[in-house]
Amino acid sequence: GLYGGTFNPPHEGHVLVARTALRAVHLHRLWWMVSPGNPLKALAPPPVEERIARSRALARDPHIVVTDVEAEMGTRFTVDSLRFLKRRCPGARFVYVMGADSFATLHRWKNWREIMRLTPIAVVDRPGQGIAAARSVAAQTFPQARIPARAAAMLPRLKPPRWVLIYGRRSSLSSTALRRKLATGQA
């Protein structure tokens, strides 16, 4: 599994998404890819090393590997990271993991259709986001690519485009809300 994000700051909701995907999709390992930055966000995050250290302290699961692979590859966009990893690891069966909130806005990502065609996607429900994800531009563009949640374990063996919306325990934690609290001194 590949779980990309800024993780600014990382929180238990991220861990819940990772563990939900690991369990539902039967992933052997999940690379928590801490991005140098998000091209869709105006403000630069704290240094990637700081966010990696916080992520490692939080994600204490032997199946989760927190990595700065995107910084090492020099990629800024998910599509570039996926292209690189597929070339570098031709035998690997990657699954991209994201929260339903991210899938709902996937159409804003660079070359999002190619992302859908490069690797299957496990979309983990987030509070109030399941319907938005299911009705998103990506979902409407690739409706035949959706598989039922009960078949999520098949995802790594399916040829993309394929995606699944996984339901389970959800966390209302949000990095945006946590940053707001920190900025106003409420945390």
N, C-alpha and C positions, 0 to 999 in steps of 0.2 A: 504494500500500500504506500501511496505517496500522499502526504497531507501537508499541503503548502499553506503558508500564511505569514503575516507580519508578526503575529503573536505579541502584540503591543498593548497591554502586557498579556503574557500567557495566564490562563486561569483554569479552574477545575472543569469548566464547560468544554474547553479544548480536549482535556483528558477524557471526558465522557464521550465526545464525538469519536476520538481515536479508539477507545475501547469498544464502543458500539460497532464500529466498522470492523475491527479485528474479529470480534465474535460473530457478527452476522455474515461476513463475507469469507470467514475462515482464512484470514490472512496469516501467513507465517511471520511476517514482520511488517512494521509500519515505519517508514521514514518520515519523521516530523521535520519538514523542510522549512527552516526559518529563513524567510526572504530578506534580502538586504533592504527592501522597501516596496511599497505598493504604488505602482504608477497611477492608480485611480485616486490616491489620497494626496492632498496638497502638502500636509506637514510631514517632514521626515521623522522616522521613528528613532528611538535611542539606538546606539551602536548595536550591530548584529551580535557581537560577542556578549553583550549584556543580556539580550533577549534569549540567546542560546543558553547561557548560564541559568537564567530563571526557568526556562523551559525544562532543562535537565533536572533541576531541583524538584520540579513539579511532576514530571512524567516518569515516575519510578516503576515502570513496567518493563520486564525483560524483552518484550516484543516490540517496544517503541524505541527507536533510535533517533535522537535529536541531532540534526545535522545542519551544517552551513553549506551544503552541496551547491545551492544556487549561487552563493558568493564565490565558491571555488570555480564553478563553471563560468562565472561572469555573465549569467543570464539575468534579465530583468523581468521577463515575461514567462508565464507558465508554459505557453506553447513552445518556447525555445528550450526550456528545461526538459519537457517531455521529448522533444526531437532528440536532444543530446542523450538522454538516458536510454532511449530506445536504440540509438546507434551504439552506445557504449555497452549495453547489456542486451544483446539481441535475443537471448533465450528467456529473459525474464518476462513474466506475465504481470505487468503493472496494473493496478487499479488506482485511479485518482480519487481521493476522499475529500469531501467538502461538506460544509453545513448547508442546510436548505436555504439559508439567507444568501449565501454565495451563489448557489445554483439559480436563485431567483433573478440575480443580476449578471449571470454568466455572459449574456449577450453584449455586455459592455467591455468584456475582456478582449485583448488583441487576438485575432484569429480564433474566436471561440468555436466556430464550426469545425476547424481543424483539431482543436482540443478534443471535441466529441468523437472525432474519427481516429484519433491517436490511441486512446485508451478508454476502457470502460470506466464509468464514474459511479461511485457509491455516494449518494446524497443522504446525509443523516439529518433527520427532522430537528428543527429548533423551535422553541415556543413561538406560536403564531406565524410560522413560516412554511409549514407543510403545504398549505393550499397555494400560497404564492409560488412555491417551487413547482408544484404540479401544473400550474397555469402559466408558467414563465414562457418567455420567448423560446428558450432552449427546449422545453418540454413540448411546446406546440410545433417546433421545427422538426423534432425527432420523436414523434409520438409512438412510432412502431419500435423504437429502440428501447422503450421502457420494459423492464421485466418486473414481475410481481415480487414483492418483498420476501415471500416464502422461498424464492429461487435465488436469493442474494448470494449464496455460497457458490453458485455456478458462474458468477460474474467474471472471475479471473480467466475462465476457459472460453469465454465468449468473444467473438470478433466484434470490435467496435464499429459503429457507434452502439453502445449499450449503456443503460443507466438504470439505477434502482433507487427508490425512495425508501429509506429504512426508518421505521418508527421504533420508539423505545423510550426509556427514561430521558428526560430533557432537562437542560439547565437554562435558567434565565440569565445567567452571567453573560456579560458582553464587554469586550475590550473597550469599546467606545464609551460605555457607561462608566467603567472603571477609570478611564482616563479623565472623564468629566469630574468624577468624585475627587480624584487626586488633584486636579487643577483648582478645585474650589475648597480644598482642605477638608473634605468630608470623609476621606478614607483613613 
